[in-house]
Structure formats: C-alpha cells, structure tokens
C-alpha cells in the first residue's frame, strides 16, 4: 500500500477479512487482539488506529468500545475455535468483531 493512501478508508474496506478464532489465536498470544464493539464500523476504527487518531481512539477506549479480550471470553473462544470473526489488521493490532449470524 502506498504511503499516500495507507489511511484511506476504502483501503481498509478491501482488507476486512473473516476467519475463525483458531486462526486468530496466535495474534492473541502476542497481545495484538482488540475487540471492536459491534456498534462501531470496523473500517472506521482501522482507519483511526492506522492514522494514530489518538483522540478518537481514546474516546472509544474510554467508552468501552475497544477492549482487550477478557479471560472468560478467551476461555469460551478456545472452546469454540470455529467461532467466526470479522477483522482488520492495523499494525500492530488485529481489530476483531464477532461475526453476526
């Protein structure tokens, strides 16, 4: 991705992936998983994180919209390794939302 458009939301739209918990576990082991509330747009969050928009990101953190997985969530996901997630990689983080069915 070129430097000039690395924070373009369109680029993140093209990078929203879907996968299973078993595929994301390695990212959790390095502490990179951030859960994004379902009421936030994953592309918008990825763009804000990638562009270091600290004010917006801090607002989401303060509002409980961006969180780290809890031990209970991790235990549940480890029991259901086929649990589906939508995710975006915004280095060094992997921003995840539980997939809706």
N, C-alpha and C positions, 0 to 999 in steps of 0.2 A: 504494500500500500504506500502510495507516495506521501511525503511529508505534508504536502499542502491539503490533502483531503482525508488525513487519517482520522479526523474527528467528525467527519460528515456523517450525520445520522443515516443516510442512505447506505453508507458502507457497513454500518452495524446491522442494518436490516438484512443485508445479504449474508451476515455472519451469525444470525440466530440459528442455533443448532438444537437438535432434540436427541437425547440419549438417556441411558439408564444409569441408575446410581452406581452400579458396578463399574461403569466407565468413568465415573467422576471421583471415585474413592481416592485415587492417587492424588488428586488435587487437594482433597481434604487433608490427607496426610502431611502435605506441605503447608497447610493453613490458608489455602487460597480461596476456599468456598465462601461466598457471601450470598445469603438468601435475600432475594428481592421480593417485596410484598406484591401480591397479585394485582393490587390496585395501581401499581406503577408500570409504566411501559419499559420493557427490558431494553429496547433500543435507546430510549432517552437516558436511562441510567447508565448504560455502557458508554454513551457519548459523554455524559457528565464526568464519569470516572476517568475516562481516557484523556479528557481535556483538563483534568485537575481542577474542576469547578468545585472548590472546597466548600464554598458557602452552601451550594445546593446539596451536595453530598452530605455535609454535616447536618443539614436540616432533616434529611431522610433518616440519618442515623439517630438523631435526637428524637424523631417521631416514631422510631421503631420500625421504619420501613425497610431498612437494610440491617440485617443481623447476621451473626455467626450461627451456625447450627448448634443447637443445644445437645447435651449428652443424650437426652431422651429421643430427639429427632434422629441422631446418628444411630442409636440402637435400633430404632424402628426401620430406618432405611437399610441398615445392614441385614435385617431380617427379610427385607423385600428388595433384593438387589435389582429386580426388574422394574423398580419404581421409575417412572418416566419424569424427565425434567426438560425444560427449555433452558438454554444457556447461551451466554455470550462471554467470550474471553476478552477481557480488558486488562492486559498485563499490569500487574502480576496476579490479578484476581480472575476468578471464574464466577460470574454472576448467574445465579440459578433461580428459576421459578419452577415449582411443582407443576407438571403438565396437567391441564384440565381434561377431564374425560366426559 
